[in-house]
Amino acid sequence: MDKKEIGYKLYAGIAALCQIFPKKSDKAVFYLIHNDHFRGNLRMIYEELKKRNPTGTYVVVNKADLFQGSFMNKIKGAFYFYFVLNYHFATAGQIYLNDNFLPLAYMPVKKGTKILQFWHGIGAWKRFGLSTENREVTRRAVEKGNQKVTHLFVSGRNVVPFYKEAFGIEEEKIFPTGLPVLDFYFSEEKRACAGRKFYESYPQLQGKKLLLYTPTFRNSTEENENLQRVFDAKRLQKLLGEEWCILTRLHPSLRGTIAVEGDFAGVVDVSAYGDIKGLYEVANVLVNDYSSTMVEFALLRKPILLFAYDLEDYDRGFYRDYLENVPGNVVRTLDELAEEVKKEHLEAEKLERFLALHYDYYDDKNTERVLDVIDGRERREN
């Protein structure tokens, strides 16, 4: 038996012991598996639930916090993970996740407990989950675990088939309500606040045109290191001129693994900046490759360029044909990219077609629709 599978089953054994504790229907547990900040979908659900039911019990656990710091802190974190978190799971009426939780495959779950999945990506662009997973132990755990998920919320009807494939989940458990984080894009107040916060952190960028670069990760170390060599930010900034500044934001799995030439005049590394929505708000143009960041950014209806220098070699694959469905022009060289950026041209027809592939709703009612489904007040619409 694989070591990871042994760990999952050990966790499940402790979960079985915790079933002796009674469930509290108004207790909600938020387990942050992906990323290390309590924001986005889970944060917005948490805040709205507290407004609706201020006397409920709410537990927030960040996986990253459990296994950081000194050896003793990691021991304490392991104890919390195996015992305390299991207790919270066993006594919760609702469990909120933002990634696959593999021990769930072997855990007992009390009747009536809602397990609610809010995948950390928006829409369905590059392939993910079971669509790309080749490790048998992981595939088995994902498939078995997701049979216990009661609700999977997605951005729109057109992505439902892809989430069904990626999660191995029945279609009737997938709800195309839109996602809470999307409410931001339809609130002028929240958008303005995000912009102000950015310039409070980077006052030197006031008055600059901002290019935001958000590359995704590749599968090999060599390919990831090549990102920096091919996207020569200093050279690009010189091609664009002094009015432009380049903001680089690496995928979370790349941070700390490759060097980033940032914070020289005209180039700033914003990988550690708290809320990416603030970066979207201030950016004049997004330069992407294959990352799902463009799915959210597209809602702002600003120019998007695709720097796909290694398209033929990219091995994750896409749910739809890349060249036919991207929301902007595709370029292969830095010189081509500079020329397109200077135009600041919005490919409106491409962008609107792209949006229609991912969204049903363009409003600030996503959180409301999600909670109505959870509360049983609204039927699934797909």
C-alpha positions in Angstrom: 0.0 0.0 0.0 1.3 3.5 -0.9 2.5 5.6 2.0 0.1 8.4 1.2 -2.8 6.0 1.1 -1.7 4.7 4.6 -1.8 8.3 5.8 -5.3 8.8 4.4 -6.6 5.7 6.0 -5.0 6.6 9.3 -6.8 9.9 9.2 -10.0 8.2 8.4 -9.6 5.8 11.3 -9.4 8.8 13.7 -12.4 10.3 11.9 -14.3 7.1 12.7 -13.5 7.5 16.4 -14.7 11.1 16.3 -18.2 10.0 15.1 -19.2 9.6 18.7 -19.4 13.4 19.1 -22.8 14.9 18.1 -23.2 16.9 15.0 -24.2 20.6 15.3 -26.3 21.7 12.4 -25.3 25.3 12.7 -21.6 24.6 12.8 -19.6 25.4 9.7 -15.9 24.4 9.1 -13.9 26.2 6.5 -10.7 24.2 5.6 -8.3 26.2 3.4 -6.3 23.6 1.4 -5.3 25.9 -1.5 -3.2 29.0 -0.8 -2.5 30.5 2.6 -4.8 33.4 3.0 -8.5 33.4 4.1 -10.0 35.3 1.2 -12.0 34.7 -1.9 -15.0 32.4 -2.0 -14.7 30.9 1.4 -14.2 34.2 3.1 -17.2 35.7 1.4 -19.4 32.7 2.4 -18.1 32.9 6.0 -18.9 36.6 6.3 -22.4 36.2 4.8 -23.2 33.2 7.0 -22.2 35.2 10.1 -24.6 37.9 9.1 -27.4 35.5 8.5 -26.8 33.4 11.6 -24.6 35.3 14.2 -25.1 32.6 16.8 -23.7 29.8 14.6 -20.4 28.2 15.2 -17.7 28.9 12.6 -14.3 27.3 12.5 -11.6 28.4 10.0 -8.5 26.2 9.5 -5.6 27.0 7.2 -3.6 24.0 6.1 -0.5 26.1 5.6 -0.6 27.3 9.2 -0.5 23.8 10.5 2.8 22.8 9.1 5.0 25.9 9.3 7.7 27.1 11.6 9.8 25.1 14.1 9.8 21.3 14.5 7.6 21.6 17.6 5.1 23.8 15.8 4.8 21.2 13.1 4.2 18.5 15.7 1.4 20.6 17.2 0.1 21.2 13.7 0.1 17.5 13.0 -1.8 16.8 16.2 -4.4 19.5 15.3 -4.7 18.1 11.8 -5.3 14.5 12.8 -7.3 15.0 16.0 -8.8 18.5 16.4 -9.7 19.0 12.8 -11.2 15.6 12.6 -13.4 16.5 15.7 -14.5 19.6 13.9 -15.3 17.7 10.7 -17.3 15.1 12.7 -19.4 17.7 14.5 -20.0 20.1 11.6 -23.2 20.5 9.7 -21.4 22.1 6.8 -17.8 21.6 5.6 -16.4 24.1 3.1 -13.3 23.2 0.9 -11.4 25.0 -1.8 -9.4 22.0 -3.2 -9.6 18.2 -3.2 -9.2 16.7 0.3 -7.9 13.2 -0.3 -8.5 11.6 3.2 -12.2 12.2 2.5 -12.1 9.1 0.3 -11.9 6.9 3.4 -13.6 9.0 6.0 -17.1 8.4 7.4 -19.4 11.3 7.0 -22.6 11.8 9.1 -25.9 11.7 7.3 -27.1 15.2 6.4 -23.6 16.8 6.6 -23.1 19.1 3.6 -19.6 19.0 2.0 -19.3 22.1 -0.2 -16.5 22.4 -2.8 -15.5 25.8 -4.1 -12.6 25.1 -6.4 -9.9 27.8 -6.3 -10.0 28.4 -10.0 -12.7 30.1 -12.0 -14.2 28.7 -15.1 -12.6 25.8 -17.0 -9.7 26.6 -19.3 -6.6 24.5 -18.8 -7.3 20.9 -17.9 -7.1 20.0 -14.1 -8.0 17.4 -11.6 -8.8 14.0 -12.9 -8.5 15.4 -16.4 -4.7 15.4 -16.0 -4.0 13.2 -12.9 -1.9 10.1 -13.8 -1.1 8.8 -10.3 -3.4 5.9 -9.5 -3.4 6.4 -5.7 -4.4 10.1 -6.2 -7.0 9.3 -8.8 -8.6 6.7 -6.6 -8.7 9.1 -3.6 -10.1 11.9 -5.6 -12.8 9.8 -7.2 -13.9 8.2 -3.9 -13.7 11.4 -1.9 -15.7 13.4 -4.3 -18.6 10.9 -4.1 -19.2 12.4 -0.7 -19.2 16.0 -1.9 -22.8 17.3 -1.9 -22.3 20.6 -3.7 -19.8 21.8 -6.2 -20.3 25.4 -7.3 -19.1 26.7 -10.7 -19.2 29.8 -12.8 -21.7 28.8 -15.4 -23.6 26.0 -17.3 -21.0 25.7 -20.0 -18.3 24.5 -17.7 -20.4 21.8 -15.9 -19.2 18.9 -18.2 -15.6 19.8 -17.5 -16.0 19.9 -13.7 -17.9 16.6 -13.9 -14.8 15.1 -15.6 -12.2 16.8 -13.4 -13.9 15.9 -10.1 -15.5 12.6 -11.1 -18.7 13.9 -9.6 -22.4 13.4 -10.6 -23.8 16.3 -12.6 -26.7 16.8 -10.3 -24.2 17.9 -7.6 -22.8 20.7 -9.7 -24.5 24.1 -9.3 -23.8 26.8 -11.9 -24.8 29.7 -9.6 -21.7 31.8 -10.2 -19.1 32.1 -7.4 -19.0 34.5 -4.4 -15.7 36.1 -5.4 -17.2 37.3 -8.7 -19.4 39.8 -6.8 -16.3 42.0 -6.6 -16.4 42.8 -10.3 -19.8 44.3 -10.1 -19.3 46.5 -7.1 -17.8 49.9 -7.9 -17.1 50.5 -4.2 -15.1 47.3 -3.8 -13.2 47.9 -7.0 -12.3 51.4 -6.0 -11.2 50.3 -2.6 -8.9 47.6 -4.1 -7.3 50.2 -6.4 -6.7 52.6 -3.5 -5.1 49.8 -1.4 -2.7 48.9 -4.3 -1.5 52.5 -4.7 -1.1 52.8 -0.9 1.4 49.9 -1.2 3.0 51.2 -4.4 2.6 55.0 -4.5 5.5 55.2 -7.0 3.3 53.6 -9.6 0.7 56.4 -9.6 0.3 57.6 -13.2 2.0 54.6 -14.8 0.5 52.3 -17.3 0.6 48.8 -15.7 1.1 45.5 -17.5 0.3 42.5 -15.3 2.0 39.2 -16.2 0.5 36.1 -14.7 2.2 32.9 -16.1 1.1 29.5 -15.0 3.5 26.7 -14.0 5.0 24.1 -16.3 5.7 20.5 -15.3 9.5 20.5 -15.3 12.0 22.7 -13.4 13.8 23.5 -16.7 10.5 24.8 -18.3 9.7 26.8 -15.2 13.1 28.4 -15.2 12.8 29.2 -18.9 9.8 31.5 -18.0 12.2 34.1 -16.7 14.6 33.8 -19.6 11.9 34.1 -22.3 9.9 36.8 -20.6 12.7 39.3 -20.2 10.9 41.9 -18.1 13.7 44.5 -18.2 14.0 44.3 -22.0 10.2 44.4 -22.4 10.0 47.5 -20.2 12.6 49.2 -22.3 10.7 48.4 -25.4 7.5 49.8 -23.9 9.1 53.0 -22.6 9.1 54.9 -19.3 5.3 55.3 -19.1 4.9 51.6 -18.6 5.6 49.4 -15.5 5.6 45.6 -15.5 4.0 43.7 -12.6 5.0 40.1 -12.4 3.0 37.6 -10.4 4.0 34.0 -10.3 1.8 31.0 -9.8 1.8 29.9 -6.1 3.7 26.7 -7.0 6.5 28.7 -8.5 7.1 31.2 -5.8 10.4 30.7 -4.1 11.5 28.1 -6.7 12.7 30.5 -9.5 14.3 33.9 -9.2 12.3 36.9 -10.3 13.9 40.1 -11.5 11.6 42.6 -9.7 11.7 46.0 -8.1 14.2 47.5 -10.6 12.9 50.7 -12.2 9.9 49.7 -14.3 9.5 46.1 -13.1 7.9 45.1 -9.8 7.4 41.6 -8.5 3.9 41.5 -7.0 3.8 37.7 -6.3 3.4 38.3 -2.6 0.8 41.0 -2.9 -2.3 40.0 -0.9 -5.3 40.2 -3.2 -4.9 39.6 -6.9 -8.2 41.3 -7.6 -6.5 44.6 -6.7 -3.9 43.9 -9.3 -6.6 43.2 -11.9 -8.3 46.5 -11.0 -5.2 48.7 -11.6 -3.8 46.8 -14.6 -4.2 48.3 -18.1 -3.5 45.0 -19.8 -3.1 41.4 -18.7 -0.4 39.3 -20.3 -1.2 35.6 -19.8 -0.1 32.3 -21.2 -2.4 29.4 -20.2 -3.4 30.5 -16.7 -7.0 30.7 -15.6 -6.4 34.2 -14.2 -7.7 35.6 -17.6 -11.1 34.1 -16.8 -11.6 36.5 -14.0 -9.8 39.4 -15.6 -12.0 39.2 -18.6 -14.9 40.4 -16.5 -13.2 43.9 -16.4 -13.3 44.0 -20.2 -9.7 45.2 -20.5 -7.1 44.0 -23.1 -5.7 40.5 -22.7 -2.7 39.3 -24.6 -1.5 35.7 -24.7 2.3 35.2 -24.6 2.2 31.5 -25.8 5.9 31.0 -26.8 5.7 27.3 -25.9 2.1 26.5 -26.9 3.1 23.3 -28.9 5.1 22.0 -25.9 2.7 22.9 -23.1 1.5 19.5 -21.8 -1.5 20.3 -19.5 -3.9 20.6 -22.4 -7.1 22.6 -22.6 -10.8 21.8 -22.5 -11.4 23.9 -25.7 -9.2 24.7 -28.6 -6.8 27.3 -27.4 -6.3 29.4 -30.5 -10.0 29.5 -31.4 -11.2 30.5 -27.9 -8.7 32.9 -26.2 -9.9 36.4 -25.3 -7.2 38.3 -27.1 -4.3 38.1 -29.6 -1.6 35.4 -29.3 2.1 36.4 -29.7 5.2 34.3 -29.6 8.1 36.7 -29.2 8.9 39.6 -26.8 9.0 42.1 -29.7 5.6 41.1 -30.9 4.3 41.4 -27.3 5.7 44.9 -27.0 4.0 46.0 -30.2 0.6 44.6 -29.1 0.8 46.1 -25.6 1.4 49.6 -27.0 -1.8 49.3 -29.0 -3.9 48.7 -25.8 -6.4 47.2 -28.2 -9.4 45.3 -26.8 -10.5 42.3 -28.9 -14.1 42.8 -27.9 -15.6 40.1 -30.0 -13.1 37.5 -28.8 -13.5 38.6 -25.2 -17.3 38.4 -25.2 -17.2 35.0 -26.8 -14.7 33.9 -24.1 -16.9 35.2 -21.3 -19.9 33.4 -22.6 -18.0 30.1 -22.3 -17.5 30.6 -18.6 -20.4 32.7 -17.2 -24.1 32.8 -17.0 -24.5 35.8 -14.6 -22.9 39.3 -14.7 -24.1 40.7 -11.4 -23.3 40.9 -7.7 -25.7 38.2 -6.6 -23.4 35.2 -6.7 -23.0 34.8 -3.0 -26.8 35.1 -2.5 -27.5 32.5 -5.2 -24.9 30.1 -3.6 -26.4 30.4 -0.1 -29.9 30.0 -1.4 -28.9 26.7 -2.9 -27.2 25.6 0.3 -30.3 26.6 2.3 -32.5 24.7 -0.2 -34.4 27.9 -1.3 -33.3 27.7 -5.0 -33.2 24.8 -7.3 -30.1 23.9 -9.4 -30.2 25.6 -12.8 -28.4 23.6 -15.5 
